[in-house]
C-alpha cells in the first residue's frame, strides 16, 4: 500500500529560499528606514515592485548556492575525468605502506603463486663487552659481557600454490623478495625468505554415499576440502562482497576499513580471515567430520582417522592431533585411504577422474585468489548545472517600465528613453553583485585548486542579458574594461594561502609554524608559501602513505643509488615540510652544474653566463655583465644561483611605462643576474620569480639530507666491523646501536640551514615526524666533513647494493668512522666580560660554537 503523501500547511524553509519571507523582511526594513517619507507600500508602488522582483532573484541565487558541491564542481565536458583530477580516490589516499605483520602477510598473499605467508621475528644476538666498550659476535666468557638482542629483523615463510614447478617457485621467491624490499619499514630488515616446511598427514576412513552420488566427485571433494581446512588459502573478496559482509562485531565495512593497510591487486583480505590461515598447532578430528558431512553426497561416516604419515604407533588421542611447531599440514592424497560405500557395498572411483577433479578444484580456487581486482569507490560525478548562467532580473519587470525585451513604445520621447536607461543603470549595481556571486560559485574548483600558477580568486562576469545593455556602459571603454575587478597581489596571495590552509587542515596537517619561521627568519613572501603548500598537497598521497617506508637497497643500478629518488618516505616527507626542493640523494658538499648552465664567449673576448630551463630551454637568468675569464663568469653564476633561491635575492623594478621586471642581487645588493623579460602586472612578475626560485632550489640547492639506518650497518660477514657502543651504567639499551636508530645528516651551510631559528625548527620537525619507536640522531656538518661523508657513504652504498665487493672491510670501517666522527657546526660566538654591554648576543650552550675570548 502506498504511503500517503501530504504537504505541510506551514513548511519550514530557509528564509533565503522563501520568496514570501524575503519580501516581508525587505518590506519591514524599508518601513523602518523611510516611514516618514514613504507611505504607500502597496504592490503598485515601483519601489515595492523592484523589491518583489529582487527577492525573486535572491531566491534563485540562494537555490544555486545550496546546490550539492559535486554539482558546483561538475564540468560540462569530460565531467568524470575532471572530477578525478580534483579529488583523490579512496584507493589513492587511504591505503598506506605495510606496517603490521598482517599488512605484510596480505601483501605477500596478494602475489601470484603465493598461497599463504607468515612473518616471524628473527633472533639475532650480539655481545657487548662493557669494559672494552665494543661489540662481539659471540660470548668469550670474560667478565662484563652482556647479550644484546637486535630488534627489527624478520624471517619470512612462504606457502606456494599447489603443483608449482621448481622454476615457478624460484620466480615466486624472487617476486616476494622484490615486494618485501620495495615495502620495507624504516629500521627493519628481512634476513631470510624460505618455503615453509610441511608435515605429511594421511586421512583414513569409511564413508557411506547417497545412491545417486558420483563417487569420483565425492572423493575429490573430501580430499580437497580437508586439505583446504588443514592448510587453508586466505580468501579474498571484491568490493561488492566486502560491502555485504560484516565484521566479527556485526558492523558493516566502510571505506576506511577496506583501504586500511596496503592497496592489494586482487581484492580485499579482512584481518579476521588471516587468522584462519595461521599455522595450526593442533587438529581436532571433529572439525574434519563436520567438513566431510557437509559435502553433498556423503550420508554417513563409519570410521575416520587423521594421523601423521611418520607415526609408527597409534595416537593416544585420535580426536586431538598435534602438529610440529612452525610447519604446515600437508595431506598426502596418494597415501590416504578412503573407502566409499553405497548401500554397504564398496565403490571404487577411477583414480584418473579423482585426480582430474582435484586439479580442477585447485585451479578454480587459485583463479579466484589471483584474479586482479583493482576496486575503488567512484568519485561522485555531480550534475553540471551551469551556475554561471545569469539572466538579468530587470527583464521580469512589467512591460510598462520599458526594461524588458519589448522595450518602450515607438512614440516614447527622449526623456522617457533616458529614464529607462537611467533605471537600467541603477539596477545594474544590483545585477552585477548577483552575477559576480554566481561567477564565484562557478569557479569553486579554482578556489580550491592546488595549481600554484592560479592568478585569481575573485571572479566576475559581464551582465549583458538585458536590452540595450551597450547603451548603459560608457562609449569610450569596452564593458569588459569597466567591470574588470583588479585583484591586488597581496589580496590574491592572502586568499590563496587561506584556501590552501583549509585543504591542508582537512588532512590534519598544518604549515603555520613553517610560515612563522620563514617570515621571521627570512622575510619570506606569501607567494613562496603558496608554492610550498601546493607542492605538499599534490604529493600528499605518497608522503602520507610512505612516511614509514625505508629505501630499497636491493636495486643495483647506479641511478638507484646516487642522484636518485630511491630514498626513504621520511626523507621525502621532511623535504616537503621543510620546503627542500630537491630531496634526491646526491652530492651536498658542492653544487654541480650541467649543460643548462652556459658560459658563452662574447665578441670582445669576454664571457657571460645563462641559466636555461630543463623543461623548455627558455632562459631563466642571464649575467648582468661580461667577465674577463670563464672562471670569473662561473663564480658569479654560482653566486647568482645561490642568491636566486632566496626571497631576499630579488630586486623588483618597474619601468616608466608601467611594466614590471626583476633582477637577482647578492648580499651587497649588487646585480648579479637579470631576467630579460617584462611583465604586465605585479602578480605575473611574482609568479615568474617563484618559478625561478623553485627551479633553482630543485636543481642547484645545497639543502638536502642523508638518512642512514643503523640496522643496515649490521655485520654480514665475519670481517665486518661493529658500530661503537655507549656504556652508561647498567642501561642495556645503550649497548645496542642498531635497533631502531637512524642518523640524519644535514649541511650546516645550506641556504636556510645557517640560520639557527630555522635549524631549531627543522630539528623539532624531524623528531616529531620520525616514527615514535625510532631514535634519530641529527647532525649539522660543514662542507669538509660533508665531502668526506658523501664519498664514504657512496662507497658503502655500492657495497650494500651489490655493485662492488672489493675492500669491503676497509670501506665499511671508513664509513662508520666518518659517520661517528663528524661534528655539529654552530655559528661562532664569543664570551664577553661581565661588564659588557647588555645588548651583546648571548652564548647559548648547544646552539653556538665558542670563539676567541675578548
N, C-alpha and C positions, 0 to 999 in steps of 0.2 A: 504494500500500500504506500502510495507516495506521501512524503511528509508535507504537511500543509505549510505553505509559504505565506507570510504576511509582511506588510510594510508598516513600520512603526509610525505612530502619529507624530512623535517628536524625535526624529532621528538625531543622534549626537554626532555632529560633524565638526571638523576643524573650521574655525572661522575663515581661514584663507580659502577654503573650498566652498564656502556657503555664501552665495551672492546676496541673499537677504540680510545675513548678519553683517557682511561688509558694508552694504548700503546703509544699514541702520547705524553702524559705528561712524561712518563718514558723515551722515546727516547730523548726528549728535555733536560731532566735532565742529561742523560748520555753525550750528546753532549756538554753541558755546563761545565761538570766536566772533560772530558777526550778528548776534541777535538784535543789536541796537540799530543796525544799518539794513539788514536783510530780513524781511518779514514774510515773504512768500516762499514757502518751501514745498510747494506742490510740484507735481511731475511735469507741468507745462513750463516751469522755470528753466531757462537754458543751463544754469549752473547745476541744478538738480539732475537734468538730463545728462550733462557731462559726468557728474558723479556716478550715475547709474551705469553708464557705458564703461567708465573707467573701472568700476567694481567688477564688471563682467570680464574685462581684460585681465584684471588681477587674479580672478579665479582660474582663467586659462593658464596664466603663468604659474600659479601655485600647483595646478594639476601636473604641469610638466616637471616642476621641481620635485614633486613627490613620486615621479616615476622610479621604478627599480633601477639601482645603479647599473645593473647589467644592460638595461635599455639605453641609459645615458652613454655608456661606453661602447655600445654597438656601432658598427660602421655599415655603410650602405653596400659596399662591395667587400668580398673576402672576409666576412664578419668572423667566421670561426678561426681563421688564421690570425686575424688581428687580435682577437681576444687571447689567443695563446701567446702572443707576443707581450701582452700586458701583464699576464699572471704566470706564476709558477704552478704547475700542476701538482697534485698530491704526490705523484711518483718522483717529481723533481725536488720538492722542497722538504718532504717529511722523512725520507729514509736517511740513515747515517751509516757510516762505515761500521763493520762488525766490531763490537766492543766486548760482549759477553761470550761465554763458551757456546751458548745456544745460537748466538749470531753466527759464529764461525761454523758450527755444525750445519746450519741452514745453507750457508754459502757453499759449503762443500757438497752437501746432498743435492744442491741445485745443478751440479755439474753432470754432464753426460758420462755414464759409466760408473757413477758412484751411487751405491745403494744406501749406504749409511756411513757415518763418520763419527769419531769420538776425539775430543781434545782432552789431554791429561797433563797436569803439571809434571815437568821433568826435574828430577832431583840432580842438583849439581853442587857438590860440596868442595869448598876450598878451605885452607887452614891458614890462620893468621898468627904469626909469631909476634906477640905483643912486645917482647924485649927488643927484637931486631926491627920491628915496625915494617914487616914485609909479609906478603902472602906466599903460600907454598901450595903445590898441587896435592901433597899428602902430609900426614902427621908423622913427624920424625921422632916423636916421643920425648922431645925436650920440654922443660917447664915453660909455661907461658904460651902454649899453643892452643888456639881456640878454633873450633869448627865454624865456618861461615857458609850458610846455605844461600846460594844465589837465587833470587826470585825472578820471575818473568820469563822463564824458559818452559817450553811445552813440547810434548810429543803428540803425534797425530796417527791415529789408526783408521784405515780405510777398509770398508767392506765393498767389494766390487759387485756390479750387476752379475747375474748368473750367466755362466757359459762364455765369459770373456776369454779371448786367447791371450797368450803371453805378451804379444806385441801390443795388443789393445790395452792391457793392464799397464804396460810401460808408458804408453801415451797418457793414460788417465793420471798416473802418478806425476807425470810432467805437468799436466794441467793443474793438478792440485797444488804443486809447488809454486807455479806461477801465480795462482789465485791467492795463496797464503802470503807470498811476498808482496804482492800488489795491495794487500789489505792488512799488512802487519801493523799492530799497535805500537805507539811510541814506547820505547824502552822494553819491548818484548821481542822474543825470537822463537823460531821453531827449530828444534835440534834434530828431529827425526820424523820421517814420514814413512810408515810401513803398512803393509797389508795386515789386517787383524788376523790373529791366529784363531783357528777353529777347533772345536771338539766334536767328533763324529758321534751321532746317536743313531739308533735303529728303532723303528716302530714295528711292533708285532701285535696282531690282533685278529679276531674273528668278527665279521660284520654280516648282518642279515640285511638283504636288499629287497626293495619292492619288486614285484613281478615284472613291471614294465621298465625298470631301471636299466640304463646302459652301463654295464659293469666297467667298461674301459673308462667312461667319463667319471663314474663314481670313484674309482681307484685313483685316477689322476687328480681329482678334486681333493681327496683325502690327503694325498702326499703333498700337493701344492699348498693347501691351506694350513696344514700342520707346520710345514717349513716356514710359511709366512708368519705364523704365530711365534715360532721359536726364534727366528731371526727376521723380524719384520722390516720391510722398507717403510720409510717415513712418508706418509701420504701428503700430497699437495692438492690445492683447491684453486679453482678460478675465483675471480672477484665476485661473480654472482653467487657461487656456492658459499663463499665466506659470509656474504651478507645474509644468507639464510641460516647460517649456523649460529649457535650461541656459545658463550664462554662457559666454563665449568660452574660459574656462579649464576648462570641463567641470563646474563646481559647479552645484548647484541654487540657485534663487532662494528666499530666505527672507523673512519679513515685513519685517525691517529693510531689505532690499534693495528690496523692492517699493514701500515707502512712504518711500523716501529722496528728498526733494525735495517739490515741491508736490503736493497731492492733486488729481488730474485727474477730470474728469467723464465722460470717455469711455474708461475702461480705463487701461492702463499702457503706457508707452513706455520700453523699455530704452535705456540710453545708447548701446550699440553700434549700435542701429537708427538713431540720429540721424546717425551717420557716413555712412550710405548716402544721407542726404538733403542732404549738403553740396553746395555749388555746384561743378560739375565744372570742371576746368581743361583736361582732355583727354578724348577719347572714343576707345576702341580698337574698330576695326571687328570684331575677332574676338569681342568681347563681344556685339555686335549679332547676329553669325552664330549664336552659341550660343543666344541667346534665341529667335531665329526657328526654329532647328532643333528646339527643344523644344516648339513649337506643334503640336498634333495636326493632321494632315492635310498638313504640309509634308514632302516627301520629299527634296528637294534644292534647292540654291541655285546658279543658273547664274552670275550676276554680281551684284555689290552695291556701292553707293557711298553714303556719308553725307557730304554737303557743306553748308557754309553757303550759305544762299539767295543771299547777295550775292556769292558767289565767282564771279569772271568768268573765271578760268582754272583748269585742272586743278591739284589739290593736288600738292605734291612727294611727299607720302607719304600715300596714301589710308588706310593702316592705323592711323595715329595722327592724329587731327584736333584741332587746338587750339580752345579756346573763349575768347572775350573775357572778361577778368577782371571778376568781380562780376556776371556775367549768367547767367541760367538758359537752358537749351536748350529751344526750342520747336519741335517737329516740325510743319512745315507739311503737314498731311494733304491739303489741296486740291492742292498743287503737287508732292507726292511721286508718283512713277510706279512702280507695282508691276505687273509683267507676270506673270500667273498662267497656268500651262500644265498640261494633263492629257494624258499620252502625247504630249508635244511640241506639242499644239495649244493655241493661246491660248483662255482662257475669261475672259469679262468679266462680273463680277457687277453687279447693279443698284446704282447709287450710293445710291439711297434705302435699300436694305437694309443697305448698309455703314454709312451714317450712323446708322441706327436701332440697329444692333448696337453701334456705338461709344458712342452716347448711353446705352444700357442698361448697358454695362460701366462707364462713368464714374459713373452713378447708383448702381450696386451698390457700387463702391469708396467713393464718398462716404458712402453709408449706413453702411457698416462703420466708417468713421472718425468719424462724427458721432452714432452711437447711444450714448445715455447709459448708462454702466455704473458705478454707484457701489458697486463691490465692496468688501467688507470681510470680515475674519475674524469668525466668530461667537464671542461670549464663551461659554465653557463654562457651560452652564446648571446642571450639577450635578443630583443627585437628592435630593429632600427626604427626610431620614431621621429627622426628629423627634428630635434628640439630647436634647431637654429631657425626654422621657418617662422617668420613673423609677418602677420597681416595687420596693417595699421587699424587701430580701433576707431579712428575717425571715419572710416568707411561705413560704420554702423550708425552714424547719426541720421536722423530723419532727413529726407531729401530737401526740406525747406532750408536747411543750413548751407546747402551748396557744397558740401565736403565730399560726398560720395562720387562714384564713377559717373553718375548722371550729370554732375556739375550744376552750374547756375542756369537759370532760364536765358534764352537767347537775348531777351530785352534787358538783361541786368546792366546797370550803368557801371562806370568805372569805380565809383565809390563802393558799390556792392561787391565788386570783384576784389577790390583792395581789402575790404573787411573779411571776406572769405579767406584770402591769403594770410591776412594777419592772424586769423583764428587758427589756420593750419600751422603757422609758425609757433603760436603759443602752445598748441597741443603737441608739437614736435619735441618740446622739452620732456614731456611725459613719455612720448613714443620712444625716444632714444633710450631712456632708462630701462624700459621694458625690453626693447630689442637687445640692448647690451647685456641684460641679465640672461636672456636666452642664449646669447653668444657665449657667455661664461659657462652655462650648462652644457652647451655643445662641445666645449673644449675641456671637459673634466679629465679626459685621458691625458691631455697635455699638462694639466696642472700637477698630476701625479707621475709625470714622466721621469725616467731616470737617464734621459739624454742630456749630457752636460752642455750641449750647444743650444738648448732652448733659450730664446731671447725674449719671451713674453709670458706674462702671467695674467695680464688684463686683456680681455678680448672685446671686440665691438663688431657691429655690422651697420651698414648703411640702411636707413629707413627710406624705401622708395616704392612702397606698396600703396601709395595714395596718389590721387590725381594731381597733376601739376606740381609734383614734388620738386622739379627742376627750378621752378619759379621761386620756391621758398629759400633755396640756397643762393649764395652770392654769385654774381656772374663772373667775377674775376678769379674764382677758385673752384676747383672741382669739389663735389661733395665729399670725395674721399679725403681730400686735404682738410676739409673743415671738421670732420668728425674724428680724425685720427688722434687717438689718445697716446701722447708720448709718455712712455713708462720710464722714469728715471732709472739709471743703472743701480742706484742704491736701493730703490724700492724693489726692482726686479730681483736682485740677489738676496735681499732680505726675505722676500716671499718664497723664493726657490728653496732657501735653507729651511724655512719653516715647513714647507710641504715635504721635503726630504726627511726632516726630523720626525715627522709624523710616520712616514713609511718605515724608518729605522726603528722607531718605538714599537711598531707592530711586530717586529722580530725580537722584541725585548732587548734591544741594543741601544747604545747612546753614544753620541760624539761630543757631548758638552765639555767634558774635561779636555779632550784633544783640542777643541776650538779655543778654550780658555788659554791653554799653553801656547798655541800658535799665535793668538792675538797678543798675549803679554810678552812672550819671548822674541817673537819675530815680526810683530806688527803685520801679521798675515792678513790678506784681504779676504772678504767673504766669498769672492769668486773661486779662490783656491779650495775652500771648504766644499763648495758645490761639486767640484770635480772629485774630491776625495769621497764624498758621500755617494755620488753616482757610481763610482768605481766599486765601492763597498757593496752597494745594493745589487749591482749587476753580477757580482761574483759570489753572492751570498749562498746559493745552494752548495757550492764547493767548499767555501771556507767555514760553513757551519757543519756540514756532514763530515768533513775531513779533519776536524780540529784535533782529533786524537791519532791521526794517521802518521805512521813513520814513512821514511823514504824507502824506495825499492832498491836494495843493494844487489839483487840478483841480475840486474841488467848490466851488460858488459860493454856496450858501446861507449866511446869517449863522450859522445853528446849526452849520455845519460849520467855522466859523472861530473863534468865541468862545463860551465856555460850552459847549465841545464836547469829545467824546471822540475827535475826529479828531486824534490825536497819534501820535507815533512809538511803535513797540514798545518801544524802550529806555526811554522815559519811563514806560510802563505797568509794565515790569518793575522799574525802580528804585523806583517808588511802592510796589509790593508788598513789595520787600525792605527798604524804609525805613519801612514802616508808615504811609505817607501815605494817608489815607482817600479823598481826592478828587484824582484825577490829571488832571482836566479842565484845558484851557487856559481860564483865567478871570482875573478881577482878583485880584491878590495884594497890592495896596497897601492894600486896605481890605476888611473883611468885609462882604458885602452881606446884608441881612436881607430876608425875604419875608413872605408872608401867614401863614406858620406861626409867626411870632413876633408876638405880640399885645400891645398896650398897651391895657388896659381902664380905664375910669373907675369909681370906687367911689362909693357914696352920699355919702361925706364929701368929695367934690370932690378926691379923691386918686387916684393911678394905681398900677397894678400890671402885671406882665408875666407871660406864659405862653408856653411853647415847646411846640408840638404836633408830633406825628409826621406826616410826609407820607404815610405808608402807611395808617394807620387813623384819624388825627385825635386819637389819645389824647394826653393832657397828659403830657409827659415831665418838665418842671420848671416850678415856679411861683415867683414872687417871695416872699421871706421877710417882706416888709413892704410897706406902701403908701408912695408917693412923692408929693411936692407937685406936681411938674411931669412932663410926658411926657418931657422931656429927661433928668431925673434917673432915671426908670424905664428909659429906653433905655440910658443909661450903665451902670447896674447890670446890665442884661440882657447887655450886651456883656461885662462882667467875668465874669458867670456862665457865658456860652458859652465864653469862653476858658479859665476855670478848670475847667469841666466836661470839657475834653478831656484833662486830666492826672490821673494817679493820685493825686497829692498834693492834688487839688481836692475830695476827698470825705471827709466825716466820717461814720463808721459808728456807729450807735447801736442800743440795744436797750431796749425798754420793760420795765416791771416785770412784764408778763405774758409775757415771753419772745419777743415779736415783734421783727423787725428792720426798721430803716429807715435812710435816709441823707439827708444834706444836702450842698450844694455850698458850699465855703468859699473865700475869697480868700487872698492871701498872708499876711494877718494872722490867719487862722483865724476870720474873721467870716463868719457865714452869709449868703450872697447869693442862694441859691435852695433850694427844698425839693422833694422828691418826696413828694407826698401819697399814700402807699401803704405798707402794712405787709406784711412777708414772713414766712412761717412758718419759713424756715431761712436760715442764712447763705449757703448755696450759691445760693438763689434771689435773694437780695439782690445778691450779687456778679455774677450773671448779668444782672440789671437794670442795674447800674452799667456793665457792659461794653457793654450795648446803648445806653445813653445816650452814653457816650464815642464809640462807633462812629458813632452818628448825628450827633453834633456835629462829629466830625472829617471826615465826608463832606460835610456841608452848610455848615459855618461855619469851616473851618480856614484859618489863614493860611499853612499849609505847602503848598508846591507848587513847580513849576519851569517855566521856559521853556527849550526846546531849539531853537536856531537853527542851521540848516545853512548854512554859508558858501557852498556851491555854489549855493544858491537866490538869493544876492545878486549873482550874476554878471550883468553888464550885458546887457540885451536890446535896448536902443535906444542910439543914438549919444550921447544926452544923459545916460544913466545914469552915476552916479558909480562909481568903483572903491573897493574896500576899501583901507585903508592897508597898507603893506608894512613889514617889518622887515629892515633891511640889516645883516647881521652877517658881515663878512669876505667870503669867496667862496662861502659856502653858499647855493646857489641855492634850496634848499627854503624858506628864509625869505622868498623873493621871491614865493612862491605862497600867498596867504591863502585860496584857495578849495578846493583839493583835499583832501578827507578831513579837514576841520576843522569842529568844532562849538563853539558857546557853550552852556554850561548855566548859567542864571542862577537863583539861589535867594534867598528872602528871609532876610536875616540875623536878622530879628526874629521869625521863625517860632517857634512854641511851644517846640519842642525845638532849633531851629537856633541859639538864642542860647548853647547850651552847646558849648564848644569840643570836648569829648570826642566828642559826637555828630557835630559838624561834621567832625572829622577822620575819623571812621568813614564818614560819608557821602561825603566826597571820595575815600577809598580805594575804596569800593564803586563809585562812578561810574567811576573809572579801570579797575577790574577788570572791570566789566561792559560797558564800551564796547568794541566790536569792535577788535581789535588794530591794524588799519590806520588807525584814526581817532584824531585827536588832539583831546581835549576841553580846553576852557578853562573852568574852574569859577569862578564869581563869586558872592559873597555880598554883597548890596547892601541899603541901608537903604530906608525907606519912600518918601522923596522921590525917590531915583533909580528906585525901582520904579514909582512913579506916572508919571514921565517915560517910562520904557522901555515900559510897557504901552500908553500912548497911541500912541507912535511905532510900536510893534510891531503894534498893531491896524490902524493906517492902512496900513502896508506890506503886511500880510496881505490887506487888501481889494484892494490893487493886484495882488498875486500871484494872487489868486483871481478876478480879472477883474470885481470888483464896482465898481471905480472906476478911472478913468484920469486924473482931474484932478490937476494939480500933481504929476505923477509924480516928476520930478527932485527937487523940494523935499522930498517925503515920504521918498524913498529916502535923500537926504543926511541928513535929520534922524534917521532910524532908525539909519543907520550911525554917525553922530556920537554918539548916545546909547549905542549898544551898545559902542562902543570907549572911551567916557569914564567909564562907571560904575566905581566903585572898590570893592574889597573892604572890608568893615567888620569890625573885630575888637573884642573887649572892650578897654576902655581900661585901661592900667596905667601906673604911674609908675616912674621910675628913682630909686632911693634912694642915699643916701650909702654909701660903702664900710663905714662903721661901723654901718650899720643892722642891726636885729635879723635873725638868721638865718631866722626863720620868715616874713619878708616874702615875698610872692609874687614869683616871678621874671618878668622881662620877656623874652619869647621872640620873636625876630625871625620874622615870618611868621605869628605867632599872636596878637599883641597890637598895639594902637594906642598910640602914645606919648602920655601925658598930661602934665600940668604937672610941673615938677621940684619936689621937696620938699626 
